[in-house]
């Protein structure tokens, strides 16, 4: 092995974000490491006789290897996903009783468990994951989050969930309310609504008074022109703004 080959092991390289290559060994490290990177091939490699053509060949070879390794990894993952899908479909036909976990599995924390059944065969998703659809869930669920269970276990879980569901009480109509019963109730409701909105009106009144008092203040003028004018006319009138009050009066005249 030549001295240049030995140096290549020491003076490894990486790509810069906006193009170019730098020496991992020669470039400074720390917070300012990218302020003054040492270009690759670095001076020691140049002195050992590494040419630009040889450097390009090294870069191309590493890129090709990285791409080949990536393709091989993805192919292996795809083959494994298809194997899991085939095995699941062989053992569990459509309609299999399952516990499904759309979020996280119970051993990983609190999440949702669906007591359900499969509604499709398993398949490999576009992202390369083995998945299946179940009843009661719109999106697919990873096979790692779907557990086929025995019928007695499934039924016990299903009954437990039904018993835990809140009872829905259907209101019964006990007859028609008379006019004398309805009007006082409506008036009381209107009074409550007016009382509940009064604090908001008071607050808006104080804000408007404060802003109009800031004569010449640029921020206050911008607020009055851009924010206050977006509030409905009748609300601004209730808050003491005379302009919308006049406008409303003219509209009703």
Residue pairs with C-beta under 8 A, 6 or more apart in sequence:
2 48
3 48
4 45
4 48
4 49
4 50
7 44
7 45
7 48
7 50
8 45
8 50
8 58
10 25
11 23
11 24
11 25
11 26
11 40
11 41
11 42
11 44
11 45
12 23
12 24
12 25
13 21
13 22
13 23
13 24
13 40
13 59
14 21
14 22
14 24
15 21
16 22
16 34
16 37
20 39
21 39
21 40
21 59
22 37
22 38
22 39
22 40
23 37
23 38
23 39
23 40
23 41
23 42
23 45
25 42
26 38
26 42
26 43
26 44
27 33
27 36
27 37
27 38
28 36
40 55
41 50
41 52
41 55
45 55
74 128
77 128
78 124
78 128
81 124
81 128
81 129
81 130
82 124
82 130
84 122
84 130
84 143
85 122
85 123
85 124
85 130
85 143
88 122
88 130
88 132
88 143
89 121
89 122
91 148
92 98
92 118
92 122
92 148
94 118
94 119
94 120
94 121
95 117
95 118
95 119
96 117
96 118
96 148
97 116
97 117
97 148
97 149
97 150
97 151
97 154
98 114
98 116
98 117
98 118
98 134
98 146
98 147
98 148
98 149
98 154
99 113
99 114
99 115
99 116
99 146
99 147
99 149
99 154
99 157
100 113
100 114
100 116
100 134
100 137
100 141
100 145
100 146
100 147
101 111
101 112
101 113
101 114
101 141
101 145
101 146
102 111
102 112
102 114
102 137
102 139
102 141
102 145
103 111
103 112
104 110
104 111
105 111
105 144
105 145
106 113
114 134
114 136
114 137
115 154
115 157
115 158
115 161
116 134
116 135
116 136
116 137
117 134
117 135
118 132
118 133
118 134
118 135
118 146
119 133
119 134
119 135
120 132
120 133
121 132
122 130
122 131
122 132
122 143
123 130
123 131
123 132
124 130
124 131
125 131
125 140
129 142
130 142
130 143
131 140
131 141
131 142
131 143
132 140
132 141
132 143
132 146
133 139
133 140
133 141
134 141
134 146
149 157
177 185
201 235
201 238
201 239
204 231
204 235
204 236
204 238
204 239
205 239
205 240
207 239
208 228
208 236
208 239
208 240
208 241
209 240
210 220
211 220
211 223
211 224
211 228
212 220
212 224
214 220
214 221
228 236
228 241
231 239
233 244
233 247
233 248
234 244
234 248
236 243
236 244
237 244
237 245
237 248
